[in-house]
Each structure stands twice: as structure tokens, then as C-alpha cells.
Amino acid sequence: MSQLGTVSAQGRTPAWRYAIGMLGTSIPINMIKGSMILFYVDILGLDVRAYGAVMVVYAVIDAIDNPLLGHLSDRTRSRFGRRRPWLLVGAPMLVACMIAFFSAPTSLQGMGLLLWFAVFAILCEAFDSMLNANYGALLPELYPRERDRAVANGLRQGFQLVALVISLAATPLLTTSVFGTEDSTQGFQITAIIYGAVALVVIVFMALGARENPRYSTRERPPLLRSVWSIVRDRMFWTVGLTGACYGMAMAFVLSGIQLYVRYSLGLPVGNALYLQGIVILVSAGGLVGWTRVVARRGALWTWRLAFAVLAVSFAALFFATDLGTAIAAGVLVGAGWSGMLATNDLIVARVLDADAARNGEHREGLFLSAFGFFGRLNGIVTGLALTSLGVFFGYNSGDDPGTDPGLAFRVYLCVYPFVLTAIGAVAARFISVPLETPTDPPPPDPVAGSTDPSSPDPVAGSTEPSSPGPVAGSAGPPLPDPVAGAEESASSGPVDGSGVERPR
């Protein structure tokens, strides 16, 4: 049997080192999304209608550049791999744009303020897309088996929660109390500089340690139009993408509106968002362990459906909160549902990527994830339109013109809109089918019993892989499922038809 030149067990990227990259990629964009309305609309006085218009343009541009960036990453061939060059270039550019985003001169008004906001919001999102398309594409490549992915994904979501503690929970306190005041912008600039330095160091550390699989980059470079057409025709791309977008949009409302929910709906200083966000994040961190165990027992698909339902119920509870105590109680349920989505959503997407690689014999994770990112870019349009609706229905136009009932306005923004989206997602998830686990690379061999293949060194680590008779994407024979994980999933997640696709019960 032929030897397979994959990265050896010793040369594989440790799960923790890959996962820590999520800390660096999450801090900048979550500070931006979590504070942009407070900074530009409530403090600097940008009209919500202008904000909404920029969000629509921003989403359209991002929907175009996302697939292009992912495709360029898939086609990259360098001694440093396909993904690492983009990570090392994108990190400093995102940090620089984030600092500029929160350095808008207070003298800017009208069109000048609008242009500053639009330019740096679009640039931040573009470089964030570059980072996340490449970082996300490494997950299925570095960890081909779902059980390994679940561990790596659980760790990286844990680091994301740490990033959220920093970029969301701590930010209101740092920007309005430690480095600035409730009505000034200085605290945002100082905080952005500190966060940017942390993010840059972490991303570079992760990227330099990633051991990309050389087999993935030696095949023919996929053409753009053919690849895009193939993805557009994939039914799972649309069903999983649109359903996942319901979750993504709901959390976008939370990230962008929680500080103003605390200010107007609960009638408290913005700094109190620290406690509400903190409890949500802490519960999410603890919940990741439990949800990961549920994935191991019942499968990713079954767990994903359950998490969707829990998250929907949590937003209904948050609507009825009247003070910080009741809001924190509802936040516990939000954290539980959110952690379930963190533990499962990327695993469902990875199944779609596996199926595409097995079917087409090409690894197009960058383009495919960027195409999935198109649904994520709907967040900007939906949140922009939702914020504009607050002016239409409740009279909230800006911090200078908050209307007669801004408390109800942001209760609707933070609770009602997310509830509707997650309820739709929970129902749609019941009808989603994903393929059984069919890894495109062999399982890790026993480093003692296996033999090495000296003909296929890892150009990064210089290590070799013990031989293993696992399936190879694009090979003549059909891929063979993991005899353990595949059995677990088919037994627990629903009936399986002859196509090897889970059918919803």
C-alpha cells in the first residue's frame, strides 16, 4: 500500500497553539462591532440613517471581496504555505485600521464624519475577512477527524470567549472610566492601541506555528468562476449558510447593542455592561465543556439543533429584564445557548467543506469559507436596517436625538429581533442534513508502531508521516468514514440513507 506524505503526529500543530489565534482575530473586530454605535452614533452624533446606509454599502463590498480573498488564498503557493502569508500580512493592517477607526477627530461633523466612519469600517471588515478566511480554513486541514476538530474548536471558542471578556466586557469600563469618560473619545483610542498590540503578537505567534499540510497545496489551482459556480449550485451551502446566518445576525445585534441596552433599557451607566457581558461570557466558557461532551455522545447535528432552540428562548427571557439582576439571570440562559452554537456551528460548516473536497478532489476551504462569509456579511445590512428602524418606530436617531422611549427601542433591538432570527434558525435546523464524517486525510498513526515515509517531508516542520491506510480526497475509491466516529454520528444524529447523508428525524 502506498505511503501517504502527510504531516506527522510530531509535526502537527498543537490544538492550543492553533486555538489561541482566535484570541488575536477576535479582539479587534469585536471591539469594533461592540462599540461602533456607541462611539459614532451616541457620542459623535452620526445619524442612524447615515449609519444604516454605510452598513449596506459595507456589506455589499464585503460580499464581493470575501470570495476573492478566499480564492486567492486557495491558489497561493509559497514555501510558507497557503494561509500563513495572508495571516502575517492581514494582522498588522487590521490593527492599524482599528486604531484609525477609533481615532476620528472630534471636530469632524456631517459628511466628514460619515466618510471617516465609512472608509475605516470597510477597511477593518476587509482585513478581518482576510484573517478569518485563512484562519478558519486551517481547522479542517490541520484536524481532519471530527473528534480532533471538536477539541481544537472547543479550545479556540474558549479563547474567543477570553477575547470577548477583553474586547466587550472590559471595554466599556476601560473606555468610559479608566482611559476616558462617558462622553469622550480618548478612552477608545488608547484601548484600541492596547488591544491592537495584543492581537498582533498573538496572531503572529499562531501563524508561525501552524503546520500546513503540503498535500493540500500541490494540486492544480482551482479556477475562480468554476469554483464559485460549483459552490453556488451546492444545496448544503445555501441551507447551512442561511440557517447559520440566523445565529450570526442575532449575535451581531447583541454585540452592537448591549451597551445602549444597559444605558437606555436598564437605565444604568454604560460601565455596567461589564457585569452583564461578563456573566454571559463566563457561562459560555463553562458551557463549552458540556456542549463538547454532548457532541461526542449525540453528534454535532443533534447538538446544533438543541443549541439553536436554547438561544431563541434566552432572548425572550432577556426582553422582560427590568434591572441588572434580572438581566444577568437572563444572561445565564443566553450564555448557555451561545456556547452551544460556538461548540457546533463550525463543525457543521466543516462537514460541508469535507463533502466538497471529497466530491471535487480539490481543497477550496478558503473560497468556501469566504462564500459562507457572505451570509455573515448580511449582519451589516440587517443590523444597519434594524438600527434605522429604531428611528422610524421609536424616534431614536442618535445620542443627540434619542426620541421619547429609547429604552423600549433598544429592548426591541437587543431582544425581539434576535429572538425572531434564532426562532427561524431553530426551525430550519430541523430540516438540515449534513454528510457523515468522511475525513480527507488518514487518522493519526501510532507514532511507535507506524513507519515513516522519508519521501514526503513537511516543508515547514521537516518531519515525516508514518504510513496509514486512510482515504485521500480525489482518489479512485470512495472515502471511508471513521469506523468509530461515523458509527457514533449515524447512531445518534438521525437515520442515514444510502447516500451517507444524515436525514432529519
C-alpha positions in Angstrom: 0.0 0.0 0.0 1.3 3.4 -0.9 2.7 5.7 1.7 0.9 9.0 2.4 3.1 12.1 2.8 1.2 14.0 5.4 2.3 15.9 8.4 3.5 13.6 11.2 2.0 13.4 14.6 5.1 15.1 15.9 4.8 17.8 13.3 1.1 18.5 13.8 0.1 21.9 15.1 -0.8 21.6 18.8 -4.5 22.3 19.2 -3.8 25.0 21.8 -1.4 26.9 19.5 -3.9 26.9 16.7 -6.8 27.8 19.0 -5.0 30.8 20.6 -5.2 32.5 17.2 -8.9 33.1 17.9 -7.9 35.4 20.7 -6.0 37.6 18.3 -8.5 37.6 15.5 -11.5 38.2 17.8 -10.2 41.1 19.9 -10.1 43.8 17.1 -13.3 43.1 15.3 -15.4 42.6 18.5 -14.2 45.9 19.9 -15.2 47.5 16.6 -18.6 45.8 16.4 -19.3 46.2 20.1 -18.5 49.9 20.3 -19.1 51.4 16.8 -22.7 52.5 17.5 -21.8 54.0 20.9 -18.7 55.7 19.5 -20.1 57.1 16.3 -23.8 57.4 16.8 -24.2 58.1 20.5 -21.0 60.1 21.3 -20.0 61.7 17.9 -23.6 62.2 16.8 -23.6 60.3 13.4 -27.3 60.0 12.3 -28.6 56.4 12.3 -29.8 56.8 8.8 -26.3 57.6 7.6 -25.0 54.7 9.7 -27.5 52.3 8.1 -26.6 53.4 4.6 -22.9 52.8 5.3 -23.7 49.3 6.7 -25.5 48.4 3.5 -22.6 49.5 1.3 -20.1 47.9 3.6 -21.9 44.6 3.4 -22.1 44.7 -0.4 -18.4 45.4 -0.8 -17.6 42.7 1.8 -19.7 40.2 0.0 -17.6 40.8 -3.2 -14.2 40.8 -1.6 -14.7 37.8 0.6 -14.8 35.1 -2.1 -12.0 36.8 -3.9 -9.7 36.8 -0.8 -10.6 33.2 -0.1 -9.9 32.2 -3.7 -6.5 33.9 -3.7 -5.6 32.1 -0.6 -6.5 28.7 -2.1 -4.3 29.5 -5.1 -1.4 30.7 -3.1 1.8 28.6 -3.4 4.7 29.6 -1.2 7.4 28.0 0.9 5.4 29.3 3.9 2.2 27.6 2.9 -1.1 28.9 1.6 -2.6 30.6 4.7 0.3 31.9 6.7 1.4 34.7 4.3 -2.1 36.2 4.4 -2.3 35.9 8.2 1.0 37.7 8.6 0.0 40.5 6.2 -3.5 40.9 7.4 -2.8 41.2 11.1 -0.9 44.5 11.1 -3.2 46.0 8.5 -6.3 45.2 10.6 -4.6 46.6 13.8 -3.7 49.9 12.0 -7.2 50.3 10.6 -8.8 49.6 14.0 -6.7 52.3 15.7 -7.6 54.8 13.0 -11.3 53.8 13.3 -11.3 54.9 16.9 -9.2 58.0 16.3 -11.8 60.0 14.4 -11.2 63.7 15.2 -13.9 65.1 17.4 -14.1 68.2 15.1 -15.5 66.0 12.3 -19.1 66.6 11.5 -21.6 65.8 8.8 -20.0 64.4 5.6 -16.5 64.4 7.1 -17.5 62.2 10.0 -19.5 59.9 7.6 -16.6 59.4 5.3 -14.2 58.7 8.1 -16.6 56.1 9.5 -17.3 54.5 6.1 -13.6 54.2 5.0 -12.2 52.7 8.1 -15.3 50.5 8.8 -14.9 48.9 5.3 -11.2 48.5 5.6 -11.4 46.9 9.0 -14.0 44.4 7.8 -11.9 43.6 4.7 -8.8 42.8 6.7 -10.8 40.9 9.2 -12.2 38.9 6.3 -8.7 38.2 5.1 -7.7 36.9 8.5 -10.7 34.8 9.3 -11.0 33.2 5.8 -7.4 31.9 6.3 -7.6 31.1 10.0 -10.9 29.2 9.6 -9.6 27.3 6.5 -6.8 25.8 8.7 -9.3 23.9 11.0 -10.3 21.2 8.6 -6.8 21.0 7.2 -5.0 20.6 10.5 -7.5 18.3 12.1 -9.3 16.1 9.5 -11.2 14.0 12.1 -14.3 15.4 13.8 -13.2 14.4 17.3 -9.9 16.2 16.8 -11.8 19.2 15.3 -14.2 19.3 18.3 -11.3 19.6 20.7 -9.5 22.3 18.6 -12.7 24.1 18.0 -13.7 23.9 21.7 -10.3 25.4 22.6 -10.5 28.2 20.1 -14.0 29.1 21.1 -12.7 29.2 24.7 -10.1 31.7 23.5 -12.8 33.6 21.7 -14.6 33.9 25.0 -11.5 35.2 26.6 -11.3 37.7 23.8 -14.9 38.7 24.4 -14.1 39.3 28.1 -11.4 41.7 26.9 -13.0 43.3 23.9 -16.6 43.5 25.1 -16.9 43.1 28.8 -13.9 45.2 29.8 -14.1 47.7 27.0 -17.0 49.9 28.4 -15.1 50.2 31.7 -11.7 51.0 30.1 -13.1 53.4 27.5 -15.5 55.3 29.8 -13.9 55.1 33.2 -10.2 54.1 33.1 -8.9 55.9 30.0 -11.8 58.2 29.2 -15.2 59.4 30.3 -18.9 58.6 29.3 -18.9 61.4 26.7 -15.3 61.4 25.4 -13.4 59.5 22.7 -9.9 59.4 24.2 -10.5 56.2 26.0 -11.4 54.4 22.8 -8.2 55.3 21.1 -6.0 54.2 24.0 -7.9 51.0 24.4 -7.7 50.3 20.6 -3.9 50.7 20.7 -3.5 48.3 23.6 -5.9 45.7 22.1 -4.1 46.0 18.7 -0.7 45.2 20.2 -2.1 42.1 21.9 -3.9 40.9 18.8 -0.8 41.4 16.6 1.5 39.4 18.9 -1.0 36.5 19.2 -1.8 36.2 15.5 1.9 36.2 14.5 2.7 33.6 17.2 -0.2 31.3 15.9 0.7 31.7 12.2 4.4 30.9 12.7 3.5 27.7 14.5 0.8 26.4 12.0 2.0 23.3 10.2 0.0 23.3 6.9 -0.4 20.0 5.0 1.8 20.1 1.9 -0.5 17.7 0.1 -3.2 20.4 0.0 -1.1 22.9 -1.9 0.4 20.6 -4.6 -2.7 20.1 -6.6 -3.9 22.1 -9.6 -5.0 25.6 -8.6 -8.8 25.8 -8.8 -10.2 28.4 -11.3 -12.4 31.1 -9.8 -15.5 31.0 -11.9 -15.8 27.2 -12.0 -15.2 27.0 -8.2 -17.8 29.8 -7.5 -20.4 28.1 -9.8 -19.8 24.8 -8.1 -20.4 26.3 -4.6 -23.5 28.3 -5.7 -25.0 25.0 -7.0 -24.4 23.2 -3.7 -27.7 22.9 -1.8 -26.0 22.4 1.5 -24.1 25.6 1.1 -27.4 27.5 1.0 -29.3 25.6 3.7 -26.4 25.6 6.2 -25.3 29.1 5.3 -28.7 30.7 5.6 -29.6 28.9 8.8 -26.2 29.7 10.4 -26.7 33.3 9.3 -29.8 33.5 11.6 -27.4 32.8 14.6 -24.7 35.2 13.3 -27.1 38.1 12.8 -28.7 37.5 16.2 -25.3 37.7 18.0 -24.4 40.8 15.8 -27.4 42.6 17.4 -26.1 41.6 20.9 -22.6 42.8 20.2 -23.6 46.1 18.7 -26.5 46.9 21.1 -25.7 45.7 24.6 -24.0 48.9 25.8 -27.0 51.0 24.7 -29.4 48.4 26.1 -27.7 48.9 29.5 -27.8 52.7 29.2 -31.3 53.1 28.0 -33.3 50.0 28.7 -31.9 49.3 32.2 -31.2 53.0 32.9 -27.6 52.3 34.1 -24.2 53.7 33.2 -22.6 52.0 30.3 -19.8 50.6 32.5 -22.4 48.2 34.0 -22.3 46.3 30.7 -19.2 44.7 32.1 -21.3 42.6 34.5 -23.9 41.6 32.0 -21.4 40.7 29.3 -19.1 39.1 31.9 -21.7 36.6 33.1 -22.8 35.7 29.6 -19.2 35.0 28.7 -18.4 33.1 31.8 -21.4 30.8 31.4 -20.4 30.3 27.8 -16.9 29.3 28.7 -18.2 26.7 31.2 -20.9 25.6 28.8 -18.4 24.8 26.1 -17.1 21.8 28.0 -20.6 20.4 28.5 -21.7 21.0 24.9 -18.5 19.4 23.5 -19.3 16.3 25.5 -22.8 16.3 24.1 -21.3 16.5 20.6 -19.2 13.4 21.4 -22.3 11.5 22.5 -25.1 12.7 20.2 -23.3 14.2 17.3 -22.8 17.7 16.0 -26.1 18.0 14.1 -28.4 17.0 17.0 -26.5 19.3 19.4 -26.6 22.2 16.9 -30.4 21.9 16.7 -30.7 21.9 20.5 -28.4 24.9 21.0 -30.4 26.9 18.5 -33.6 26.3 20.5 -32.0 27.3 23.8 -30.6 30.5 22.3 -34.0 31.5 21.0 -35.7 31.1 24.4 -32.9 33.1 26.1 -33.7 36.3 24.1 -37.4 36.1 25.2 -36.2 36.0 28.8 -33.9 39.0 28.3 -36.8 41.1 27.0 -38.5 41.0 30.3 -35.5 42.0 32.4 -36.1 45.2 34.4 -32.8 45.7 36.2 -29.2 44.5 36.2 -30.1 41.4 38.4 -32.9 40.1 36.2 -30.8 40.9 33.1 -27.9 38.8 34.5 -30.3 36.0 35.2 -31.5 36.0 31.6 -27.9 36.4 30.5 -27.1 33.0 32.0 -29.5 31.4 29.6 -28.1 33.5 26.7 -24.6 32.2 27.6 -25.8 28.6 27.7 -27.4 28.8 24.2 -24.5 30.8 22.8 -21.9 28.3 24.0 -23.8 25.5 22.3 -23.7 27.3 19.0 -20.0 28.1 19.4 -19.3 24.3 20.0 -21.3 23.1 17.0 -21.7 25.7 14.2 -18.2 25.4 12.8 -18.4 21.6 12.9 -21.5 21.7 10.7 -19.7 24.0 8.3 -16.6 21.8 8.3 -18.7 18.8 7.2 -19.8 20.8 4.2 -16.2 21.5 3.3 -15.3 17.9 3.7 -18.0 16.8 1.3 -16.9 19.4 -1.2 -13.3 18.2 -1.1 -14.3 14.5 -1.4 -16.6 15.2 -4.3 -14.3 17.5 -6.3 -10.8 16.4 -5.3 -9.8 20.0 -4.5 -9.3 21.7 -1.2 -11.1 25.0 -1.5 -11.5 25.8 2.1 -10.6 29.5 1.7 -13.1 30.1 -1.1 -15.8 28.0 0.6 -15.4 29.7 4.0 -15.4 33.1 2.3 -18.6 32.2 0.5 -20.1 31.2 3.8 -18.8 34.6 5.0 -21.2 36.1 2.5 -24.0 35.2 4.8 -22.1 36.7 7.7 -21.9 39.9 5.8 -25.7 40.1 5.9 -25.1 41.1 9.5 -24.1 44.6 8.5 -27.2 45.1 6.3 -29.6 43.7 8.8 -28.2 45.5 11.9 -28.0 48.7 9.9 -31.6 48.4 8.8 -32.7 47.4 12.3 -31.0 50.5 13.8 -32.6 52.7 11.2 -36.0 51.2 12.2 -35.5 52.5 15.7 -35.7 56.0 14.3 -38.9 55.1 12.3 -40.7 53.3 15.1 -39.3 54.9 18.3 -37.8 58.2 17.3 -34.2 57.2 18.2 -31.9 58.9 15.6 -28.7 59.5 17.6 -27.4 60.3 21.1 -28.4 63.9 20.4 -31.9 62.9 19.4 -32.8 59.7 21.3 -36.6 60.0 21.0 -39.3 59.6 23.6 -38.6 55.9 24.5 -35.1 54.8 23.8 -35.4 52.1 26.5 -38.1 50.2 24.5 -36.2 50.9 21.3 -33.1 49.0 22.4 -35.2 46.3 24.2 -36.6 45.5 20.7 -33.2 45.8 19.1 -31.4 43.5 21.6 -34.2 41.0 22.3 -37.1 40.9 19.8 -35.0 41.0 16.6 -32.6 38.3 17.8 -35.5 36.1 19.1 -37.2 36.2 15.7 -34.0 35.2 13.9 -33.0 32.4 16.2 -36.5 31.0 16.3 -36.4 30.8 12.5 -33.0 29.2 12.7 -34.1 26.6 15.2 -37.0 25.6 13.0 -34.8 25.5 9.8 -32.1 23.4 11.6 -34.6 20.6 12.0 -34.7 20.1 8.2 -30.9 20.4 7.6 -28.9 17.3 6.6 -25.1 17.0 6.6 -22.8 14.2 5.4 -21.4 11.6 7.7 -17.8 12.1 8.8 -15.6 11.3 5.8 -12.1 12.6 6.6 -10.0 13.6 3.6 -6.8 12.5 5.4 -5.9 9.4 7.4 -6.3 9.3 11.2 -3.1 10.0 13.2 -1.0 6.8 13.3 0.6 5.3 16.3 4.0 7.1 16.5 5.6 3.9 17.8 4.1 1.2 15.6 3.9 3.2 12.4 6.7 3.5 9.8 7.8 6.7 8.2 7.8 7.9 4.7 11.0 9.7 4.0 9.9 10.7 0.6 7.3 13.2 1.7 8.8 15.7 4.3 6.9 18.5 5.7 8.5 21.6 4.1 7.7 23.6 7.3 8.5 21.2 10.1 10.9 18.9 8.2 9.1 15.9 9.7 7.7 12.8 8.1 4.4 10.9 8.5 4.0 7.3 9.5 2.0 5.4 6.9 -1.7 4.9 7.4 -4.3 3.5 5.0 -6.7 6.3 5.3 -8.7 7.7 2.4 -7.5 10.5 0.2 -9.7 13.1 -1.4 -9.9 12.8 -5.1 -8.7 9.1 -5.0 -10.1 6.4 -7.2 -12.0 4.7 -4.4 -14.7 6.3 -2.3 -13.7 7.9 1.1 -14.1 5.6 4.1 -15.7 7.0 7.2 -14.0 6.7 10.6 -15.3 3.4 11.9 -15.9 4.8 15.4 -16.9 8.4 14.8 -19.0 7.6 11.8 -20.9 5.0 13.7 -21.5 7.3 16.7 -22.9 10.0 14.4 -25.1 7.8 12.4 -26.5 6.2 15.5 -27.2 9.3 17.4 -27.9 12.1 14.9 -30.6 10.6 12.9 -31.3 7.9 10.2 -28.9 7.6 7.3 -29.9 6.9 3.7 -27.9 5.2 1.1 -26.1 8.4 0.2 -24.3 8.6 3.5 -26.2 11.8 4.5 -28.0 12.2 7.8 -31.7 12.7 7.4 -33.6 14.8 10.0 -36.0 12.8 12.1 
